[in-house]
């Protein structure tokens, strides 16, 4: 018998305010608050802070099975295993800044429930509200993935690049998530955009585009020169230099250090040179050689339109409601496009 998951059950669990999908980042809710009894727009999704349900945490409850992979949920017959859910929970929890921000947003001092990401058992355990939120996220993702695959509507490169630019632009801790989770979040927002036509105003679209524009590119080529001292690096930055040219896509830029990323993305025009960037081996100076961007395509506008949505687009609601979803009772129940955690056993 292999222990597959440890979650903490909440004593009282009102409906978790979960889109089950959320939108951009840090300043919102990972699963938006309900508005007038409806889920907040699924578009505002990726890294919003989770508003976790109230209730005291009690003893941890484990899920186990001899095969090591019981189902957490099934979507139209396709299974989300406990192992897959546990893996992603670990990815979310690996970002200490994100966990801290979620916990602060849900602290009683901020008017929250006091329920955080981790369970009472510490690392490796999670509050049932957080588990339900992430499971709901994965269920909704599976629903959209199945629909788009079946109808041959999977998003193109411009939509994916815009979705990544949105995520990159809205939280400083984006690159601290594992690459696989970042890719999941990018795909998720892009999938939503593939299903919903653009209907935001021209001014709203332009405003949103201006915010993500520094992060929106297909290929960024830079000439790089290194130096062992700050003085030598400054001399390079002040004049011409010879260095190797390397080209990056968005994910390649994300793999670099935060200081390197910031310097590279500040280069507004070809020929611009960065200030020296401190590295583990000394300093590097960057010079922009070329930059390719999709610009304001219809696909990019679809992503930007989602960011300005004030209610959940009817296209997403219809797709989610048409799916056949089954949730392992140990994790809760599925209703209205979200997972509500189970109540803890009465003492």
Buried (B, 14 or more C-beta within 10 A) or exposed (E): EEEBBBBBBBBEBEEBBBBBBBBBBBEBBBBBEBEEEEBBBBBBBBBBBBBBBBBEBBEBBEBEBEEEBBBBBBBBEEBBBBBBBBEBBBBBBEBEEBBEBBBEBBBEEEEBBBBBBBBEBEEBBBBBBBBBBBBBBBBBBBBBBBBBEEEEEBBBEBBBBBBBBBBBBBBEBBBBBBEEBBBBBBBBBBBBBBBBEBEBEEEEBEBBBEBBBBBBBBEBBBBBBBBEEEEBBBBBBEEEBEBEEEEBBBEEBBEBBEEBBEBBBEBEEEEEBBEBBEBEEBBBBBBBBEBEBBEBBEBBBBBBBBBBBEBBBEBBBEBBEEBEBBBBEBBBBBEBBBBBBBBBEEE
